[in-house]
Amino acid sequence: MPERDIVSWNSIISGHSKHPEALLYFEQMVRSGTSPDSITFVAILSACAHLGLVNDGERLFWLMRKKYGIDPRMEHYACMVNLYESAGLIDEAFNMIVERMEFKAGLTVWGAMLYACSVHGNIQIGDIAGQKLFELEPDNQHNFELLMKIYSDAERVKDVERVGKLMLDRGL
């Protein structure tokens, strides 16, 4: 492209979110004099999560605020939860939500956390994430199903039945 702007850079980074080239494009963008924006950081943090690049993701998350003055939004924290999940670092993901977020976590973040717990079988944090989601989104059947999967995988039949009853009580 003869002229590259933030939209074209964000598109190429996002389009390469499952390839290491995303980081190279980010560096090229910065070297070209184009400052990343909030969307850029969603794209690059997502790439780090897909690629399991925890150190790079943490570094970029830190740079987002310190170097570029961009305050993290809900989507950035959800990317960080996904990043930690990809490396099996469930406690780090949970600590980010409860200790580092400057605002109350929403659907995106708690949904990412519940999914991470279902992948890695973390019952304790899965309980918390499930309860938060039930409060925020009481009619989303998928949240109930993920929590039931966590309990089922742990062979906690009574908990599976309890969540199933909650679903029926809510008409799901």
N, C-alpha and C positions, 0 to 999 in steps of 0.2 A: 504494500500500500504506500503510495507516495506521502500521504498524510495520516498520522496515527494520533488518535485522541483517546481519552479515557474509556470511551465506549468500545472502541476497537480493541484496546488492550484488555479490558475486562472480558470481552467476548473470547479472545484467544486463550486467556488464562482459564476461564470457565470451561471452554471447549476441551482443554487438556487436563481436566481435573483428575483424571485417572492415570496421568503420565508425568514422569519427572520433569518433562519440558515446561510444565506450568511454572515451576520455580525459576527456570531460566528466563521465561518470558516476563515474569515479575521483575527480575533483576534488570533485564533489558529496558523495561518500561521506566524504571527508576533512573537508570543511566541516561535515558533519552530526555529526562527532564519532566516527565509526566508524573505528577504526584498521585499516589493511589488514593482512592476514596473508600467509603464504607463498603460498597459493592465489591471492590477489588479484594478487600480482606475477607469477605464471605467466600469468594471464589478461591483464594489462595489457602485459606484455612481448611476449606473443604478438600482441596487437593492434598494437603498435608494429612488429613484424616484418611482419605482413600489410600494414600501411599504409606501410611503408618509412620510418618515422619514427626514424631513427638517433639524432638528438640527444635526442629525448624518451626513447627507450629507454635510452640511456646515463645520462641524468639520473635516471630512475626506478630503474635498477639501483643507482646510487650511493646514492639516498635509501633504498632498501630496507634497507641496512645502517646507514648513518650516522644517519638520522632515526628509523627504525622498529626498529632492532636485529635485523633478520632476516638471518641468514647465508644466502647463496645456496646452493641445493642443485643437484643435477645438472640438474633441469628448468629452472632459471633460466639456467644456462649454455647449455643447448641452445637456449633462446629467444634468447639473445644471439647464438649462432652463426647461427640463422635470421635474426635482425635484420640482421647484417652481410652474410649471403648475399643478402638481398633488395636490398641496395644494391651488390652486387658487391664487397664488401670482404673478400675471402677471407683475405688476410694478417692483417687485424685479428681475424677469427674465430679463426684458428689461434693467433695470439699470445695471445688470451684463454685458450685451452685450455692452452698450454704455459707461460705466464708468470704468469697471474693466478689460476688455479684453485688452491685450497688443498688439493685432494685429487685423486686419480687419476681422470682422465676415464673414463667408462663408455660403455656401448652407446649411450645416448641422445645424448650429445655427439658421439662419433665418428661415429655414424650421420648426424647432422645435418651434420657436416663433410664426410663422403664425398658426401652428396647435393649439398651446396653446390659441391663440386669437379666433380661430374658436370654440374651446370647451367652452370658457368662455365669448364669445361675446364682446371682447374688440375691438371696431372699430378703435379707435385712433392708437393704437399700431399695429393692424392688417394692417392698411393702410401703415404704415412705413415698416413693414416686407414684405408685398406684393410688394411694390415698389422695395425694395432691391432685392427680388427674381426675379422680372421681369428683373432687370438689369443683375443679375448673371446668370440667366437661362431663357432666354426669350421664350423658346419653350416648357416649362413644363406646360402642361395643368392643372395638379393637383394644382399648385399654384393659377392659375386663379379661379379654382373651389372652393378652400378654401376661397379665398377673396369674391367670389360671395355668398358663404354660410353665411359669416359674415354679408354682406350687406342684404341678403335676410332675415336672422333671425331678423335683426333690421328694416325690412320693408323699406329699402332704395332702392326703385325700380330704380330710376335714376342711382344710383351707380352700381346696378346689370347690367343694360343695358350698361353702359359705359364699364365695365369690359368685358361683353359679346362681345361688338364691338371690343375691343382690341384683344380678342381671334380670332375673325373672320379676323381682319386685319393681324394677324400673321399666319393665315392659320391653326388654331387649331380647 
